[in-house]
Amino acid sequence: MRSSSVDVLVTGAGGFIGGHLVADLVRQGASVRAVDRKPVAEWYQVSPEAQNDVADLSLLEAARTAVAGSRVVYNLAADMGGMGFIEANKALCMLSVLTSTHVLQAAREAEVERFFYSSSACVYAADKQTDPDITALREQDAYPAMAEDGYGWEKLFSERMAWHFLEDFGLQTRVARYHNVYGPHGTWSGGREKAPAAICRKVITSKVSGDHTISIWGDGQQSRSFMYIDDCVQGTQMIAAGESAQPVNLGSSELVTINQLVDIVEDIAGVRLRREHDLSAPQGVRGRNSDNEMIQQIYGWQPSISLRDGLEKTYAWIYDQVMAGELASA
């Protein structure tokens, strides 16, 4: 790994959000070191203008090398995926704490100007998410703590660690709790995909194959809000540069059920499918929505892209991926 000075380090840069963040920072003219443990050929996006490095940041020395010479650190690195992956890989999700710890420690040693940590709505207690008509989750609802097992606990612990590095060492840490981010250039198959991408893929393949059925995990009445990737990238940089060190929700408050999400994608595709509900599949919490009062008060921010508009862009991209695969296998 090269050790030249850069404006920004992005960890998890080979992932969905990380790839979009790197691309946006490069467009702004920043010098960026992009680091991920996957081979570069497996990254979701690669920005040639960035310094693209492969390293296992769960190792302290690798984290120190990655952080060296950077002014701002965005730590997005984590082992995660959609609900199916999270529920089946709790230990792997919790092992991300090694990366969270070592990148934070390296940032303190290097005296970086800002450290951003990407947390998750999975830090919220499950007993506050038992109804599809959920009261939107406020930042204070993370305590008393009963985070989602595995992934959520790692995120909440790493949030607290970032806060105490600010208290004890003066490292300027900032934390955003992401709520269901989706969009192009993300995982859309293989088991780690989230609901919007999975539903787009299922609708597309059902339409293309002529088998007009779709399998939906659960009864479809579970509710969520979904944030388009462009809003996530803009909000992430805003929070990282902001003056508030309190963890803040970064998401949309546009709540829909999974059945309603299917309705929208079917409408985009111009098709109606017969629904088969798999009640044995992982479903996660019954309802989850983002309360955006704090982010509006502090930053005057709200998402700019509606769910319908974001899904149209996501559907178009996934359609191209599905069709490319069809042509390759023909």
Phi, psi and omega in degrees: 000131179288152186242026180292158178286141178222159175291317191221139167252131173242116173268155188069027186291342177276357179273182184298299183291318181301319179296318178294321180295314178302314182299320181289319178297319178297318178300329179280355178095008180284148169274127191232132167259118181253125186230136174208157180277343179284152171303144184303328179297341181260002179289148179292322175220146174231124176262110184300334182287342180275163171273104188260116186233150176252126180200150176265099186280002170288348177264130187300316182295324176294321178295319178298318179295319181295318184285331187307128175085003181260147178270320183233137179242127169252109180264099179251002186288128177194151174269108186203175177187203177285185187300323179300318180289315184299316183289336183262355186222053184296318181294316178299319179298319182288334178294346174299344179299334177295315177295314180303316182292312187287325176292321177296315178299316179295323179295321177295315181297323182276354179057048177294159183284321182217145176229118179255134177241130179269105176264197190209155172296348177291354176286344186282147184295135183297330183288354173263006186226042186260358185231132177302329177272055189291144166287129185305141186282124176267157183304323181289349180287355177288346181230144357302141192282132168204065186293167176300133188301136180085261186303314183295320180294321177298318180296316182293318177299315182291328171303310182296321179297317178299318179299317182286333173293328174291312181298313190272327188241352179080009177290125183283094181260146177226143186226131172241139175261103181290139176243100168048073181274139181216168177150183178295162177064033176240179177291129181231000178202169173098352176111342179261357184289153177264174191305312182301317180291319180298317181291319176302314180298315182296318179295316180298311183293325177295319180292314183294320183282340184086357176271092190277060173231156177219135176266126181244130179289125181081192182274359178081359180269351176296142189244151180209163165245150186229135182249130179288147188302323181297320177294322178298314182296317179294315180295323178300312181292325178297314180292319179300324182271353187283176184261350181269129179264000179287139173302138184226140176297138172231099184188181176262150175258013180277094188276134175220154169279165177296323176299320178293325175299317176297318178307313183295315182293321176300319180296319178298320183281343183070041183214154172237131187243152173279129187262132174243118184265122180265098184284351179269351184281157176301136183236343183070201181290162185287326179209143178209127179215153183265125169276119186257017182297317183295314182293329176289321179293317185281317190243351185064032188254143167210155182301146182257349187242122180290161179300317181300313182295318180294321180292326177300317180291320180293316179301314182299319181291315181294324176304315179297322180292316179298315183291325176297321176293322177298318181292322182293329182268357182286000000 
